[in-house]
Amino acid sequence: MTDQASPHSDHAARRGDAPRARTFRAEPYLYLLPHALLFFVFTVYPVGYGLYIGMHRWDLLSSVQSFVGLEFFRNLFMPGTPQFDFFWRTLLNTALFTVVSVPLLVAAALGLALLLQRPIFGRTFFRAVFFLPGVLTVSVMGILWRWMFDNQIGLVNAAREALTGASPIPWLSTEGLAWVPIVVGTVWWTVGFNMTLYLAALSNVPASLYEAAALDGATPGQQFRHITWPLLAPQTLFVFITTALASFQLFGQSLVITAGGPNRSTQSVIQYITEEGFTNNQISSAAAMGFVFGLMMLIFTAAQFGLMARDVKGAS
C-alpha cells in the first residue's frame, strides 16, 4: 500500500509555506521616542545650528546675519591667520597634556588597584581616600593645586626650601614647568575612578589561576604578565579610551591653575574656543573651531571603538 497525502494536509503545507504579512507595531517606536527627541534637541539641533552659525558672519546685535560660506573654516587651515596660529597651538597643548596624563592615569590606577586588592589593614579606608578627590569640583581642585605650586608661598616650594634650602621655583610662570601642577593635580583628582574600574575587574579574575601559577613556581611578576595583564586588557582599553577623551576636554584645570599661561603655553583648545567666542566676540569663528574640533574627536572615538571591537573579537 502506498502512502497518499490527503488534500487537507497538502493545503496546510501550502498555507505554511506562504509568507506571513508583517503587522506594524507602534510600541517599540513609542519607547524610542523620548530618547530620539532628546537626541535631536540636545545633539542634532545644536550641531546643525553651530554649523549654520559657522557659515554666517554672526552679529548678536543685528537681525541680519550675512552668509560667508566656509570663510571661517578656511581661516583655520590658512597659515598666517590668528585663528590658524592659536587654534593649532592650543590643540597641540591639549594633545601634549593627553599624551602625558593618560599613561600616568592608567598606570597609577592599575598600581593602586593591585595594592588595594590585597587583604591589607584599612583597605576600605584607603580606597575611599583615593576615590574622594573625584567628588570635588574643578574650581576647588584648581585653587588647591594653584596654592600648592604658588611661586612664592606654595607648599611645594616651602617644603623644598625647608628640606634643601634651595630658592623657590617659579612653577606657574615658567613654560614647561607650568604643566606640572596641571598634570599632577589631574592625576590626583581623577585616578580614583579608574582605580575603581580596575578593582571591579580584578575581583572577577579567578583565584585558582594564581594558585595554579604559584604551584608551578611563577613569580608575582610572571603572574601579572601572564594572568593579570591579559585578563585586564578589555578594561585597560576602556579606561584608556575614556581617559583620553576626558583629557582632550581639558578646560577647568588650566583655566584655574595657570589661566592658560605663561604665553598660552598651557591654554587648551576648548579654552581658546571659549575665549574666541565670548571674549573676542567672534561667535562664527568659535563655532567653526568647535565643529572642526568635534569632528576630530568623532574620528578619534570611532578609531578607538574600532580597536575595542577588534580586541573583543580577537579575545572571543
C-alpha positions in Angstrom: 0.0 0.0 0.0 1.4 3.4 -1.0 1.2 6.4 1.2 -1.0 9.1 -0.2 -1.3 12.6 1.3 -4.7 13.9 1.9 -5.9 17.1 0.3 -6.2 18.8 3.7 -2.5 18.1 4.6 -1.4 19.4 1.2 -3.4 22.6 1.6 -1.9 23.1 5.1 1.6 22.7 3.8 1.0 25.2 1.1 -0.5 27.6 3.6 2.5 27.2 5.9 4.9 28.0 3.1 3.2 31.3 2.3 4.9 34.3 3.9 3.2 35.9 6.8 2.2 39.5 6.4 4.0 41.8 8.8 1.9 43.9 11.1 3.1 47.3 12.1 3.6 47.7 15.8 3.9 51.2 17.2 5.0 50.2 20.8 8.8 49.9 20.1 8.8 53.4 18.4 6.9 54.9 21.3 9.6 53.6 23.7 12.3 55.1 21.5 10.6 58.4 21.0 11.7 60.1 24.2 15.4 59.3 23.6 15.0 60.3 19.9 13.6 63.6 20.9 16.3 64.3 23.5 19.0 63.2 21.0 17.6 65.6 18.4 17.1 68.5 20.7 20.5 68.3 22.6 22.7 66.8 19.9 21.5 67.0 16.3 20.0 70.5 16.5 23.0 72.1 18.4 25.5 70.6 15.9 23.4 71.7 12.9 22.8 75.2 14.3 26.5 75.6 15.2 27.4 74.7 11.6 24.9 77.3 10.4 26.5 79.9 12.7 29.9 79.0 11.4 28.8 79.7 7.8 27.5 83.2 8.6 29.1 86.3 10.0 27.2 86.3 13.2 26.4 89.5 15.0 24.4 89.3 18.2 23.3 93.0 17.8 22.0 92.6 14.2 18.9 90.9 12.9 20.6 90.0 9.6 23.4 87.5 9.5 25.3 87.6 6.3 26.3 84.3 4.7 30.1 83.8 4.2 30.3 80.1 3.4 33.4 78.4 4.5 35.4 81.6 5.3 35.8 80.8 9.0 36.7 77.2 8.3 39.3 78.3 5.8 40.9 80.6 8.4 41.7 77.5 10.5 43.7 76.0 7.7 45.3 79.1 6.3 48.8 79.8 7.8 49.2 83.4 8.9 45.8 84.0 10.4 45.4 84.3 14.1 42.8 81.5 14.1 45.3 79.1 12.5 48.1 80.0 14.8 46.2 79.9 18.1 43.9 77.0 17.3 46.6 74.6 16.3 48.9 75.7 19.1 46.3 75.2 21.7 45.3 71.9 20.1 49.0 70.8 20.4 48.9 71.9 24.0 45.9 69.7 24.6 47.5 66.8 22.8 50.6 67.1 24.9 48.6 67.1 28.1 46.8 64.0 26.9 50.0 62.1 25.9 51.5 62.8 29.3 48.5 62.4 31.6 46.7 59.4 30.1 49.6 56.9 30.7 50.0 58.2 34.2 46.4 57.9 35.0 46.2 54.3 33.6 49.4 53.2 35.4 48.6 54.8 38.7 45.1 53.5 38.7 46.3 49.9 38.0 49.0 50.1 40.6 46.6 51.3 43.3 44.1 48.7 42.4 46.7 45.9 42.6 47.8 47.2 46.0 44.3 47.7 47.4 43.1 44.3 46.1 45.2 42.6 48.7 43.7 41.9 52.1 45.6 44.7 54.0 44.5 46.5 57.1 42.4 49.6 56.3 41.8 48.6 52.7 38.3 50.1 52.6 39.6 53.4 54.1 42.4 53.8 51.6 40.0 53.0 48.7 37.8 55.9 49.9 40.8 58.2 50.4 41.9 57.7 46.8 38.3 58.0 45.4 37.1 61.0 47.4 39.1 63.7 45.4 36.9 62.9 42.4 33.9 64.4 44.1 35.5 67.9 44.2 34.6 70.5 41.6 37.3 71.6 39.2 37.4 75.0 40.7 38.2 73.7 44.2 40.7 71.3 42.8 42.3 74.1 40.7 42.6 76.5 43.6 44.1 73.9 45.8 46.9 72.9 43.3 47.5 76.6 42.4 48.2 77.3 46.0 50.4 74.3 46.4 52.6 75.3 43.5 52.5 79.0 44.0 55.8 80.7 43.1 56.3 82.3 46.5 54.1 80.8 49.2 53.3 77.4 47.7 53.5 74.3 49.9 55.8 72.6 47.4 58.3 75.5 47.4 58.1 75.8 51.2 58.8 72.1 51.7 61.7 72.2 49.2 63.2 75.2 50.9 62.9 73.6 54.3 64.5 70.4 53.2 67.2 71.6 50.9 67.4 75.4 51.4 67.0 76.0 47.7 65.3 79.1 46.3 61.7 78.8 45.2 60.9 77.6 41.7 58.5 79.7 39.6 56.3 76.8 38.7 53.3 78.9 37.4 55.3 81.4 35.3 57.8 79.1 33.6 56.9 77.4 30.3 57.1 73.7 30.6 57.1 73.7 34.4 53.5 75.2 34.4 52.3 71.8 33.2 53.4 70.1 36.4 50.7 71.3 38.7 48.0 70.7 36.0 49.1 67.1 35.3 49.8 66.2 38.9 46.6 67.8 40.1 44.6 66.0 37.3 46.0 62.6 38.3 45.3 63.2 41.9 41.8 64.4 41.1 40.6 61.6 38.7 42.7 58.5 39.4 40.2 57.2 41.9 37.5 56.5 39.2 39.9 54.4 37.1 41.1 52.6 40.2 37.5 51.6 41.0 37.1 50.2 37.5 40.3 48.1 37.9 39.2 46.9 41.3 36.0 45.6 39.8 37.8 43.9 37.0 40.4 42.3 39.4 37.6 40.9 41.6 36.5 38.8 38.6 39.9 37.2 38.0 39.7 33.6 39.3 42.0 33.0 42.3 42.5 29.4 41.1 44.7 30.8 38.2 47.1 32.4 40.7 47.1 29.3 42.9 48.0 27.1 39.9 50.7 29.5 38.7 52.2 29.6 42.2 52.3 25.8 42.3 54.2 25.9 39.0 56.7 28.3 40.6 55.6 31.5 38.8 56.8 34.7 40.5 54.5 37.6 41.2 55.9 39.4 38.2 55.2 36.4 35.9 51.7 36.1 37.3 51.0 39.7 36.5 52.4 39.4 33.0 50.7 36.1 32.0 47.5 36.2 34.0 46.5 39.7 35.3 47.5 41.8 32.4 45.9 39.7 29.6 42.7 39.4 31.5 42.6 43.1 32.2 43.1 44.0 28.5 39.5 44.9 27.8 39.2 47.1 30.9 42.5 48.7 30.1 41.4 49.6 26.7 38.1 51.1 28.1 40.0 53.1 30.7 42.4 54.4 28.1 39.6 55.5 25.7 37.5 57.2 28.3 40.6 58.9 29.9 41.9 60.1 26.6 38.5 61.6 25.6 38.3 63.3 29.0 41.9 64.7 28.7 41.1 66.2 25.3 38.3 68.1 27.1 40.9 69.9 29.3 39.5 73.3 30.4 39.0 74.0 34.1 42.4 72.8 35.3 44.4 75.1 33.0 42.0 77.9 33.4 42.1 78.0 37.2 45.7 76.9 37.9 47.6 78.9 35.2 44.9 80.8 33.3 46.4 79.3 30.2 49.8 80.9 30.7 52.6 81.6 30.5 52.4 82.8 26.9 49.5 80.5 26.2 51.7 77.5 26.8 49.1 75.7 28.9 46.0 77.0 27.1 43.7 74.2 26.0 41.8 74.3 22.7 38.4 74.5 24.4 39.7 77.4 26.5 40.8 79.2 23.3 37.4 78.5 21.6 35.7 80.0 24.6 37.9 83.0 24.5 37.3 83.5 20.8 33.6 83.3 21.2 32.9 85.2 24.5 35.9 87.4 24.9 36.7 88.4 21.3 33.0 88.2 20.3 33.8 86.1 17.3 30.9 83.8 17.5 31.2 82.4 14.0 34.9 81.7 14.3 34.3 79.9 17.6 31.5 77.9 16.1 33.8 76.8 13.2 36.5 75.8 15.6 34.1 73.9 17.8 32.8 72.0 14.7 36.3 71.1 13.5 37.4 70.0 16.9 34.2 68.0 17.4 34.8 66.2 14.1 38.3 65.4 15.2 37.0 63.9 18.4 34.4 61.9 16.5 37.1 60.4 14.2 39.3 59.7 17.3 36.4 58.0 19.1 35.5 55.9 16.0 39.1 54.7 15.7 39.3 53.8 19.4 36.0 51.9 19.2 37.3 50.1 16.2 40.3 49.0 18.2 38.0 47.9 21.0 35.8 45.9 18.7 38.8 44.2 17.1 40.2 43.4 20.6 36.9 41.9 21.7 36.6 39.9 18.5 40.1 38.6 18.9 39.5 37.7 22.5 36.4 35.7 21.6 
